[in-house]
Amino acid sequence: MKKQTLDLIKNINETTYIPTNTENNVFELFQLDTIADLRKVSRNFMKLYVLLNNLDNMTGLATNENPGIVKFGLENGNAVDVKDWLKGIGGILGGYVSKVSNKEAGKWYINDLTDGKIYKCIETHVSTSFDLTKYKDISNYGISDRLENLSNFRQEEVRLNSANGLNQQIFNLIAVGSLRIISFSNLGVKNEYETKFVNIPDWFCKNAVTLNFSAANGTGGAGGEVAECYFNATERSLSIFPSIRNGHIGNLQMTGQGITVARI
């Protein structure tokens, strides 16, 4: 009906037939007594045409290029409400990080401050800034990154120096997904309280968990050597505390392996 009315108003002339009334009384015929009345009605028709035309533009369906009314549904071209979408995949939308101050653990928030991704709040707090320690990345990109990290493999033989003068000692480092493995064989260790090796590569230590493990005598040792080992991921160091052998001259030799994990 709206298009028919628009067409009628746009194309009206002296030959146009106008019924006395229309369905739902959209318009009706009335008497014009003067030329001034005709002009007035004509101007009103034109105003009505412009009004309806603008209304048509505002109430048309939205497209990628033009705003308008959004049609919801699962059909191609329709929109899906973000709350319904999140509910369908098991989430509850909390809002935008910068616009909602009271964050609830368990709800999902859109990080509109940095990367635009969706995060699950893991700690109830009050803030409009983004603190990664209080959120868990649940976007497809974050999940894909984690899955990729699980299959990563890296191995490197490194030579490290100790704080008490032992240089170029060999360590074997392995990273498989989140696992971190450090091992050594016939490693020279001072026959004193602590031998600390420093500058373990960052790729191995990053996000790794601190670890205690044991080592025993190597093939070239005097026999019976044992030691406690302490891997400090934050300091990127490995300290070895041997059982001191009284009367032994020279270095001890240790063989050991420690396995820890990294947060990815």
N, C-alpha and C positions, 0 to 999 in steps of 0.2 A: 504494500500500500504506500509506503514512504516513497519508493522510487516512482510509482505512478503519479503521485502528487507532485513530486519535483519536476517530472517531465511535463506535466500539465502546466505548471506555473511558468516554466522556462519557455514553453512554446505557445503560450496563449496569444491569440490574435482575434481579429474581428470574425473569423469563421469558426472559432473554437466553440464546440458544444459543451456547455456546463450544465449538468443535471441539477434539478431543483435541490437535491440533497444527495449525500453519499453515505456509504456504509459507515456506521458509528458517528455520523455527522461530522466528518473531518472538515468539510466545508459545505455551504449551502448557498443557493441563488437568492439574491435580494435585489431590490429596485434601486437604480441610480437615477437621481433626478436632475443632476447638473453635470457639466463637463468637469467641474472642480471635484465632484464626488468620484468621477471616473479616474481622474488623475490621482486622487488620494488613495483609492483602492489599488491602483496600479503600483504606486510607490510601496504600499503595504505588502503587496504580493512579492515585489522584488526583495523587500526586507525579509519576508518570510522565506524566500528562496535561499538567500544568503545564510539565514539562521539554520535552516534545515541542512544545507550543504555542509556548514561547519559542524553541526551535530553529527552528521554522517561520518565526517572525518574522525571525530573524537570517539565514536562508538564502533568503528570498524575493528576487525580482528587485528591484533598486533602481529607485526612481521619483524624480521631481522633489521629492516631499514626504518620502519615507522612504528611509533608507539600506538597503543590502542588497547582494546579489551582483550584480556588473555583468556583463552579457553583451556580449561584443565581436562586432563584425560591421558590415557596411555597411547592414543593414536598418534601417528606420525605428524609432527608439527604442533602438537599440543604441549602445554606446560604441566610439570609435576611440582606440587608444593614441596618445598625443601623439607618441611617438617614431616610430611608423609613419606618422603624418600628416605630420610634418616631413620624413621620408625620402621620402615620396611627392611632395613639392613641392621636393625637392632640398636639404634642410637636415639637419644633424646637431645634436641637442639637447645642449647642454652643461650645462644645469641652470638654477637660479635665480641671479641676480646676487649676492644676499646670502649664498648658501649654498655657492657654489663659489669658492674663492680663486684657484686656478690657471686662468686663462682662456686658451683656445687660439684662435688666429686661425683663422677659418673656421667655427667652431661657433656655434650660435645660442643665445642666453640670454634668459630671461624676466626683464624688469626689474620685480622685485617691490618695488622701493624707491620708485618714483615713479608712472609711468603704466601699468604692467602690460603694456606692449607687448613684442613680440619683436624682438630686435636681433641682428645678426650681428657677432661680434667681428672687428675688422680688425687688431688688434695684440695679440700674446701678452703677457700681463701678470699680475701677482699683486695682486689687490684684491677686496674684497667691497663696495666702493662703486661707484657708477655714474658713469663719466666718458664723456660723450657723444663726445669726440674719439677714443675707442678702439672705438666701435661704429658700425654703420650700420643705420638704421631700415629694416626690410624688411616691416613690417606693412602691411596693406592701407591703413590710414589714412595712413601715411607716404608710400606710393607714390601714393595719390590726391592728397595735398597737393602732391607734386612735379609730377604731371601738370597739376594746376590752375595751379601757378606758371608752368609753361611757356607757358600761354596768356594770362597776365596782361599788360595794357598800361597804361602810365601816361605822361603827358606833362605837363610843367610848365615855364613860363617863369619864371625867377627873376632877381632883381636882387641882385647881390652887391657888397660893398665890399672894397677891397684894403687891405692893411696900410700902404701908402704913400700913401693919400689919394684914391684913385679910387673914387668912390661910384656906386651904382645902375647898375652895368654889367650888361648883359643876357646871360643864358645860357639855352640851350634844353636841357632834360634829358628823356631818353626811356628808359623801361624796358620791354623786351619779353621776357617770360620771364626768362632769366638774362642777357640782353644789357643793357649800360648804355652809352648814347650821350650824350656831352656836346659841344655845339657852340656856336660864337659867331661873329658877323659884325661887322666893323668895330669890334672891341673896343678900347677905349682902354687902352694900355699905356705905362708910363713908359719913357723912353729911358735906362734904367739897368739894372743887373745883373738885378734880380728884381722882378716885380710879383706879389704873392701874394694871391689871392682866398680868403676864408674863409667858413665856415658854409654849405657846400653841404648841402642837405637830407639828413637821415639815411636816408630811404627810398631814396635813390639810392646812397648810400655803403655801406649795410649789406652786409657780406660781399663787397663788390666787390674786385677785384684791382687793385693799383696799376698805373698806366699811364704810359708815356712816348709822346708823339706830337709832331708838328710843326705849326706855323702859318705862314702867309705874309701878305703885306701885304693890307690891306683896300682897298676902292675909294677911300676917302678918304685913304689913306696917301701918303707921299712917293714910294713905289715902292721895291721891292727889299727890304722888311722881311722878315726871317725870324726864327723863334723856336723854341726847344725848350720843350715844355710838360710838366709833371709833375703828374699827378693822384694825390693821396695820400688813399686811401679812409679810412684810420685817422684822419687829422687832419681829414678832410672839407675839403680845400683843393685849390686849383689854382694852381701857380706857373708863371709864364711868364718865360723867360729870353731876351730879344731880342738880336739882333745890334745892338750899340749903333752909332748913326749919328753920327759926329763932326760937330759943327757944326749938327746939326738942333735946331731950337727947337720945343718942344711935345711932345705925346704921339705915340707911334706908334699905328698901327691894325693889328689882326691879325684874320684870319679862319682858323678851324680847326675840326677835328672829331676827337674821340677815341672809340674804341670798346673797351670792356672787358667782362668778365663778372663775375657774382656767383655765389657758391656757394649753391645752394638745395637 
